[in-house]
Each structure stands twice: as C-alpha cells, then as structure tokens.
Amino acid sequence: MQPGMPEFVVLSLALSGNPKAQMCTIVNVLGHTEAQLVVHHSFTTGARIATDVAKTLFDSGRGHLNPHRVRVGRLAPGILLAHLSNFDYALKVIPTNSETRFVWLSSNTVIVRPGLEAWVLRHPLSFCVHSTCSDWTCTNEELLRGSCKSRIEERLAWPAEETRSTPLSTRIRTLAATQDDALVRNDTWLSHFVRYLNTHEDGFLNARPVGLLTHEGSWYPRHLLQEFRRALAGTPFEQTMLRYNTTGPRCPCCDLYGVGGNSLYSTKGACSFEELLLPTYVWQYHRDLLAHAAPALAMRIWQRPQTSRLLVRAMDATAKALFSGNALPHVFAVKIPHRHSPDIVAMFNETLTTFAPHDECLHSYAGSTTWPAWH
C-alpha cells in the first residue's frame, strides 16, 4: 500500500487479559492478517498495556495503540464504546475511504487461517439473524461420537460464491428480506431490549425488526459506522454507555430499562450493545445491503468451565476436519466464550498446527497441560 492511499480493511481489537493473554492475541492476529490493526486496551485490565506487547504491536509496522481507554466488561456496553473509540482513532491515523471495512475482533478470538481481508472485501457487511450462523450446533455427545462435523456443515454451511446458496444462506436472506425477527424477539435473554424498542420509538431505532449478531469477526463499512455514530449521539443508549464508562454501576443498564437489580445479569443480555445496536440499525435502515452480506468470521464453541481432555481432543479433531473442508469459507477464527486466547490455543493444538504452523502463540502453548479447567 502506497503512503496516503486508503486502506480497504482495518482491524479493531478490544484487548484484555494478563500479559500472557495479550501477547498471545497480538501475535496471533498479526500473524494471520495483513490489514492495519487498531488496539484498545481497557483501563480495567491494568495500568497500561504490557510493554513487550506494545513493542510487538509497533514493530509490526501496521499496529496502532488507541490512547483513549474506556471501561470494558462482559454484559455491559463498554465493548461497543471501545470499538467505536477505535473507529474514531483509526480515522485520525489511517487513510480510509467510505467503503473501508472495519472488522471487530475480541481478545479471545483465535484466528486459524489467513485470508479474512479478501473475504470481507467481497461482502459489504456482516449479518445474521441471532446466533444461527456462528454457534456450533452439536452436543458434547455428538462431539464424542465423531458426528459433529457433518451436523455443523449441515447447519452452518455458507456459499463461497454469490451465485450459489446453501440452506442457511437462503434462510437468512429470506428472514432479512421479510423482516422476520422472531428468533430475536422470542429470546427471553433479550427481552428487556425488545420491550424497550416496543415502547420507546425515539428516531434512533424502531420497534422492529430487532437484530442480534455476534460481534467477534463482524464488520461494517466506514460510511455506515459514521452514520450510526451520528444517529446514536445523545440517545439513552449513548448516555448509558458513557455513564458506565465513568461510574461503572453494578447494573449498567438497569436505569435504561427500568429494572431493579444490582447485578450484570439483572438485564440479562440486553446490555450487550455491541451485539444489538448495530445489527438492529443495519436491519432497519440498510436492508439493501443484506442480500450480499455474510456471517461474522468467528465460530463460537460454548463449553462449561470444566472440560474433559477427551472432549477437548474431540473439539480439536472436529475443528481440524471443518477447516479442511469447503463448507465454511466464511470462518477464519474460533472463540470459546469466557476463555483466554492461550487456553483456546492449547485446546486446538492439532488444528492450529495444521493450518497455522508458524503461529507464535501456538509455539508457546502447544501441548499445554497446566490449564486447571481440564480434568
């Protein structure tokens, strides 16, 4: 890329965790991407980013550390604020144009293979209806029986070419076109958000359709994010984000939704603004883009805190088989919620050894046997 020429893809990373996890995430992302990378480090995870992590970021020649730090936590609005802050900073330090895609990455998203930039450029933005495009759709019993691969491919397959279709792509595009948001609207985990939109049409978001999209590996063009920023300004949602950032209430969204409680769980999933506000905004105001959208880049695998070694090996074997096939051209990364990246790398040793043999984090944690959550 010539100096001053616009970048076509920019990566936004919300970094957290201890220095080991920070380094694992940074070397993994830098090792499997080519785009400019903007990193936000939450002030809740330490006084400053680890020195060697910052050096690795800057030495890459394409890493940028966002000097503005905000409060980030799960089931809270800070994740959206962090990525919007990265977006604002990127516009100051990186040449872009209106179609530049901004890709959101989480600290515990482990990239397995390169090429995400080319895929992102073929699609205007990411979209799905609920978690139907990203979550593994098999049980632990199916994993242990070895039948998980075929079930996932049957449920999550996405076409590599625009001229083709799969059952999932046909279904999602039909739901998008008909504004059928029943999957989101009937999810009790999101009930406070749905109820709020039903009773507070204020010019920002309408009552329907209501969207939900996993934020890890999602992307949006610059012009849409700028429009969203203007529409969000001054709304109760923005005020809630800013209040959480400055005061850190135990229930960040209780006031917004009129709910009594003092826990992050008091409003369930309705405070995860990063997965609700933009997807809903896109569905309501940019439906013309959805016919050519694609799912987020990360595949999520939900597991209990205690995970057996036998199950871990079955997960690793299934992931290796999936990445070896052609059914999931849109998947470039894996995420296990509530795990840090070194743990995920240790769990998927065989998969990363096959598809990312030069990954520096893999070299550090391959064959790890010290993780206490395995038994």
C-alpha positions as CSV (number, residue, x, y, z in Angstrom):
1,M,0.0,0.0,0.0
2,Q,1.4,3.3,-1.0
3,P,1.6,6.1,1.7
4,G,-1.6,8.1,1.7
5,M,-3.6,5.5,-0.2
6,P,-6.7,4.4,1.6
7,E,-6.8,1.1,3.4
8,F,-9.6,-1.2,2.4
9,V,-9.8,-3.2,5.6
10,V,-9.0,-2.1,9.2
11,L,-9.0,-4.4,12.2
12,S,-10.3,-3.2,15.5
13,L,-9.2,-5.2,18.5
14,A,-10.5,-4.9,22.1
15,L,-7.6,-6.3,24.1
16,S,-7.9,-7.6,27.6
17,G,-6.3,-10.2,29.9
18,N,-3.0,-10.6,31.6
19,P,0.3,-10.0,29.7
20,K,0.5,-13.6,28.5
21,A,-3.0,-13.5,27.0
22,Q,-2.3,-10.0,25.5
23,M,0.8,-11.3,23.7
24,C,-0.9,-14.4,22.5
25,T,-3.7,-12.4,21.0
26,I,-1.5,-9.9,19.4
27,V,0.9,-12.3,17.8
28,N,-2.0,-14.5,16.6
29,V,-3.8,-11.6,14.9
30,L,-0.6,-10.1,13.4
31,G,0.5,-13.5,12.2
32,H,-2.6,-14.2,10.1
33,T,-3.7,-10.8,8.8
34,E,-2.4,-8.1,6.6
35,A,-4.6,-5.1,7.4
36,Q,-3.9,-2.2,9.7
37,L,-4.7,-3.0,13.3
38,V,-6.0,-0.6,15.9
39,V,-5.9,-1.9,19.5
40,H,-7.9,-0.7,22.5
41,H,-6.7,-1.7,26.0
42,S,-9.3,-1.3,28.7
43,F,-8.3,0.6,31.8
44,T,-10.0,-2.2,33.8
45,T,-7.3,-4.7,32.8
46,G,-4.2,-2.9,34.1
47,A,-2.5,0.4,34.3
48,R,-1.1,0.0,30.8
49,I,-0.7,-2.5,28.1
50,A,2.3,-4.8,28.7
51,T,5.5,-3.2,27.4
52,D,6.6,-6.2,25.2
53,V,3.1,-6.4,23.8
54,A,3.1,-2.8,22.8
55,K,6.6,-3.2,21.3
56,T,5.4,-6.2,19.2
57,L,2.4,-4.2,18.0
58,F,4.5,-1.2,16.9
59,D,7.3,-3.3,15.5
60,S,4.8,-4.9,13.1
61,G,4.7,-1.6,11.1
62,R,0.9,-1.7,11.0
63,G,-0.2,-1.6,14.6
64,H,-1.8,1.4,16.3
65,L,-2.5,1.7,20.1
66,N,-5.6,3.7,20.8
67,P,-4.6,6.3,23.5
68,H,-8.2,6.6,24.6
69,R,-9.1,3.9,27.1
70,V,-12.6,3.0,28.3
71,R,-14.2,0.6,30.7
72,V,-14.8,-2.8,29.2
73,G,-16.6,-5.8,30.8
74,R,-19.0,-8.6,29.8
75,L,-22.7,-8.0,29.7
76,A,-22.0,-4.3,29.6
77,P,-22.0,-1.5,27.0
78,G,-18.2,-0.9,27.1
79,I,-17.3,-3.2,24.3
80,L,-19.3,-1.1,21.8
81,L,-17.7,2.0,23.2
82,A,-14.2,0.5,22.8
83,H,-14.7,-0.4,19.2
84,L,-16.3,3.0,18.4
85,S,-13.3,4.6,20.0
86,N,-11.0,2.5,17.9
87,F,-13.0,3.6,14.8
88,D,-12.6,7.3,15.8
89,Y,-8.9,6.9,16.3
90,A,-8.4,4.9,13.1
91,L,-9.9,7.8,11.1
92,K,-7.2,10.1,12.5
93,V,-4.2,7.8,11.8
94,I,-5.1,5.6,8.9
95,P,-6.2,6.7,5.4
96,T,-9.6,5.2,4.5
97,N,-12.5,5.7,2.1
98,S,-16.2,5.4,2.6
99,E,-16.2,1.7,1.8
100,T,-13.3,0.7,4.0
101,R,-14.4,-2.3,6.1
102,F,-13.8,-2.2,9.9
103,V,-13.6,-5.7,11.4
104,W,-14.2,-6.1,15.1
105,L,-12.1,-8.7,17.0
106,S,-12.3,-9.7,20.6
107,S,-9.3,-10.6,22.8
108,N,-10.2,-14.3,22.9
109,T,-10.8,-14.7,19.2
110,V,-8.1,-17.0,17.8
111,I,-7.5,-16.7,14.0
112,V,-6.8,-20.1,12.5
113,R,-6.1,-19.2,8.8
114,P,-5.2,-16.1,6.8
115,G,-7.3,-14.5,4.1
116,L,-10.1,-12.8,6.0
117,E,-9.4,-9.5,4.3
118,A,-10.2,-10.9,0.8
119,W,-13.5,-12.4,2.1
120,V,-14.5,-9.2,3.9
121,L,-14.0,-7.2,0.7
122,R,-16.4,-9.4,-1.2
123,H,-19.2,-8.5,1.2
124,P,-20.5,-5.1,2.2
125,L,-21.0,-6.0,5.8
126,S,-21.7,-8.9,8.2
127,F,-25.2,-10.1,9.1
128,C,-27.1,-13.0,10.6
129,V,-30.3,-13.5,12.5
130,H,-29.5,-14.4,16.0
131,S,-26.6,-16.9,16.5
132,T,-27.7,-19.3,13.8
133,C,-24.6,-18.6,11.7
134,S,-21.8,-18.7,14.3
135,D,-22.5,-21.2,17.1
136,W,-21.6,-24.9,16.9
137,T,-24.9,-26.8,16.6
138,C,-24.0,-30.1,18.1
139,T,-23.9,-31.6,21.6
140,N,-20.9,-32.9,23.5
141,E,-22.3,-36.4,23.0
142,E,-22.2,-35.8,19.2
143,L,-18.7,-34.5,19.5
144,L,-17.5,-37.6,21.3
145,R,-19.3,-39.8,18.8
146,G,-17.5,-38.1,15.9
147,S,-20.7,-36.9,14.3
148,C,-20.3,-33.2,15.0
149,K,-18.6,-32.2,11.7
150,S,-21.5,-33.3,9.5
151,R,-24.0,-31.6,11.7
152,I,-22.2,-28.3,11.8
153,E,-21.7,-28.4,8.0
154,E,-25.4,-29.1,7.5
155,R,-26.4,-26.2,9.7
156,L,-23.7,-23.6,9.1
157,A,-22.5,-24.1,5.5
158,W,-22.3,-20.8,3.6
159,P,-21.7,-20.4,-0.2
160,A,-18.2,-19.4,-1.4
161,E,-19.7,-17.7,-4.4
162,E,-22.5,-15.2,-4.6
163,T,-24.2,-17.1,-7.4
164,R,-24.7,-20.1,-5.1
165,S,-26.7,-20.8,-2.0
166,T,-26.9,-23.1,1.0
167,P,-29.9,-23.8,3.2
168,L,-28.5,-21.3,5.8
169,S,-27.9,-18.5,3.3
170,T,-31.3,-19.0,1.8
171,R,-32.9,-18.9,5.2
172,I,-31.1,-15.9,6.5
173,R,-31.6,-13.8,3.4
174,T,-35.3,-14.7,3.4
175,L,-35.6,-13.7,7.1
176,A,-33.8,-10.5,6.3
177,A,-35.9,-9.6,3.3
178,T,-39.2,-10.4,5.1
179,Q,-38.1,-8.7,8.4
180,D,-38.8,-11.9,10.3
181,D,-37.1,-11.3,13.6
182,A,-39.0,-13.9,15.6
183,L,-35.7,-15.6,16.7
184,V,-34.5,-12.5,18.4
185,R,-37.9,-11.2,19.5
186,N,-38.8,-14.5,21.3
187,D,-35.4,-14.8,23.0
188,T,-36.1,-14.2,26.7
189,W,-32.4,-13.3,27.2
190,L,-33.0,-10.2,25.1
191,S,-36.5,-9.4,26.4
192,H,-35.6,-6.0,28.0
193,F,-34.1,-4.7,24.8
194,V,-37.1,-5.9,22.7
195,R,-39.6,-4.4,25.3
196,Y,-37.7,-1.1,25.2
197,L,-37.9,-0.8,21.5
198,N,-41.6,-1.6,21.6
199,T,-42.2,1.4,23.9
200,H,-39.5,3.9,23.0
201,E,-39.5,4.9,19.4
202,D,-37.3,7.9,19.5
203,G,-36.0,8.4,16.0
204,F,-32.9,6.1,16.6
205,L,-34.3,2.6,16.5
206,N,-37.8,1.4,15.6
207,A,-39.7,-1.3,17.2
208,R,-38.8,-3.9,14.6
209,P,-37.0,-5.7,13.2
210,V,-34.7,-6.4,16.1
211,G,-31.3,-7.7,15.3
212,L,-28.6,-9.7,17.1
213,L,-25.2,-10.6,15.7
214,T,-22.1,-12.0,17.4
215,H,-19.6,-9.1,17.4
216,E,-16.5,-11.2,17.1
217,G,-15.4,-11.1,13.4
218,S,-18.3,-8.8,12.4
219,W,-17.6,-5.9,10.0
220,Y,-19.2,-2.7,8.7
221,P,-18.2,-0.1,6.1
222,R,-17.0,3.3,7.2
223,H,-19.9,5.3,5.8
224,L,-22.4,3.1,7.8
225,L,-20.4,3.4,11.0
226,Q,-20.3,7.2,10.6
227,E,-24.0,7.4,10.1
228,F,-24.6,5.1,13.1
229,R,-22.4,7.3,15.2
230,R,-24.5,10.4,14.3
231,A,-27.7,8.6,15.0
232,L,-26.5,7.2,18.3
233,A,-25.4,10.6,19.6
234,G,-27.4,11.9,22.6
235,T,-29.7,8.8,22.8
236,P,-30.3,7.0,26.0
237,F,-28.1,4.2,24.7
238,E,-25.1,6.5,24.3
239,Q,-25.8,8.1,27.7
240,T,-25.9,4.6,29.3
241,M,-22.5,3.8,27.7
242,L,-20.9,7.0,28.9
243,R,-22.4,6.6,32.4
244,Y,-21.0,3.0,32.6
245,N,-17.6,4.3,31.5
246,T,-17.4,7.0,34.1
247,T,-19.0,5.4,37.1
248,G,-19.1,1.6,36.5
249,P,-22.5,0.8,38.0
250,R,-23.0,-2.8,39.0
251,C,-26.0,-3.0,36.8
252,P,-25.1,-0.8,33.8
253,C,-28.5,-0.9,32.1
254,C,-30.9,-1.1,34.9
255,D,-31.8,2.6,34.7
256,L,-32.2,2.4,30.9
257,Y,-34.6,-0.5,31.1
258,G,-36.3,0.5,34.3
259,V,-35.2,-2.7,36.0
260,G,-34.5,-3.2,39.7
261,G,-31.3,-5.0,40.4
262,N,-27.6,-4.7,41.2
263,S,-26.1,-7.4,39.0
264,L,-24.8,-7.6,35.4
265,Y,-27.4,-10.3,35.0
266,S,-30.3,-8.1,36.1
267,T,-30.9,-7.1,32.5
268,K,-29.7,-10.4,31.0
269,G,-28.3,-9.9,27.5
270,A,-30.0,-6.6,26.8
271,C,-26.9,-4.6,27.9
272,S,-24.6,-6.2,25.2
273,F,-24.9,-3.2,23.0
274,E,-22.1,-4.4,20.7
275,E,-24.3,-7.3,19.5
276,L,-27.7,-5.5,19.5
277,L,-27.5,-1.8,18.4
278,L,-25.6,-2.0,15.1
279,P,-27.3,-5.2,13.9
280,T,-30.7,-3.7,14.6
281,Y,-29.7,-0.4,13.0
282,V,-28.4,-2.2,9.9
283,W,-31.6,-4.3,9.5
284,Q,-33.9,-1.3,9.9
285,Y,-32.0,1.2,7.7
286,H,-29.8,-0.7,5.3
287,R,-31.7,-3.7,4.2
288,D,-30.4,-3.1,0.7
289,L,-27.0,-4.4,1.8
290,L,-28.2,-7.6,3.4
291,A,-28.7,-9.7,0.3
292,H,-24.9,-9.7,-0.2
293,A,-23.9,-9.8,3.5
294,A,-22.1,-12.7,5.1
295,P,-21.9,-14.1,8.6
296,A,-19.3,-13.0,11.2
297,L,-15.8,-14.5,10.8
298,A,-15.6,-16.4,14.1
299,M,-17.2,-19.7,15.0
300,R,-18.2,-19.8,18.7
301,I,-18.0,-23.0,20.7
302,W,-19.8,-22.9,24.1
303,Q,-18.3,-25.1,26.8
304,R,-18.7,-25.5,30.6
305,P,-15.9,-24.3,32.8
306,Q,-14.8,-27.9,33.5
307,T,-14.0,-29.6,30.2
308,S,-12.5,-33.1,29.9
309,R,-9.4,-33.8,27.9
310,L,-11.4,-36.3,25.9
311,L,-13.9,-33.6,24.9
312,V,-11.1,-31.2,24.1
313,R,-9.5,-33.7,21.7
314,A,-12.9,-34.3,20.1
315,M,-13.4,-30.5,19.6
316,D,-9.9,-30.2,18.1
317,A,-10.4,-33.0,15.7
318,T,-13.8,-31.6,14.7
319,A,-12.3,-28.1,14.1
320,K,-9.5,-29.6,12.0
321,A,-11.9,-31.5,9.9
322,L,-14.1,-28.4,9.4
323,F,-11.2,-26.2,8.3
324,S,-10.1,-28.9,6.0
325,G,-13.4,-28.8,4.1
326,N,-15.1,-26.3,1.8
327,A,-18.4,-25.9,3.6
328,L,-17.4,-22.9,5.8
329,P,-15.5,-20.4,3.6
330,H,-16.6,-17.6,5.9
331,V,-15.0,-19.0,9.1
332,F,-11.4,-17.8,9.9
333,A,-11.4,-18.0,13.7
334,V,-12.7,-19.8,16.7
335,K,-13.8,-18.5,20.1
336,I,-14.7,-20.2,23.3
337,P,-16.6,-17.7,25.4
338,H,-15.1,-17.0,28.8
339,R,-11.7,-18.4,27.9
340,H,-8.5,-16.5,27.2
341,S,-6.6,-17.0,24.0
342,P,-3.7,-19.1,25.4
343,D,-6.3,-21.6,26.7
344,I,-8.0,-21.7,23.3
345,V,-4.7,-22.2,21.5
346,A,-3.9,-25.1,23.9
347,M,-7.3,-26.7,23.2
348,F,-6.8,-26.5,19.4
349,N,-3.2,-27.6,19.1
350,E,-3.8,-30.0,16.2
351,T,-6.0,-27.6,14.2
352,L,-3.5,-24.7,14.5
353,T,-0.5,-27.0,13.9
354,T,-2.2,-27.9,10.6
355,F,-3.4,-24.5,9.4
356,A,-1.2,-22.1,11.4
357,P,2.0,-23.9,12.0
358,H,4.0,-20.7,12.3
359,D,1.8,-19.1,14.9
360,E,4.0,-17.8,17.7
361,C,1.3,-18.3,20.3
362,L,0.9,-21.9,19.3
363,H,4.7,-22.4,19.8
364,S,4.3,-21.0,23.3
365,Y,1.3,-23.0,24.4
366,A,1.2,-26.2,22.3
367,G,0.7,-29.2,24.4
368,S,-0.1,-27.2,27.5
369,T,-1.1,-29.4,30.3
370,T,-1.3,-26.9,33.1
371,W,-4.8,-25.5,32.4
372,P,-6.8,-26.2,35.6
373,A,-10.1,-26.4,33.9
374,W,-9.2,-29.6,32.2
375,H,-9.6,-32.8,34.1
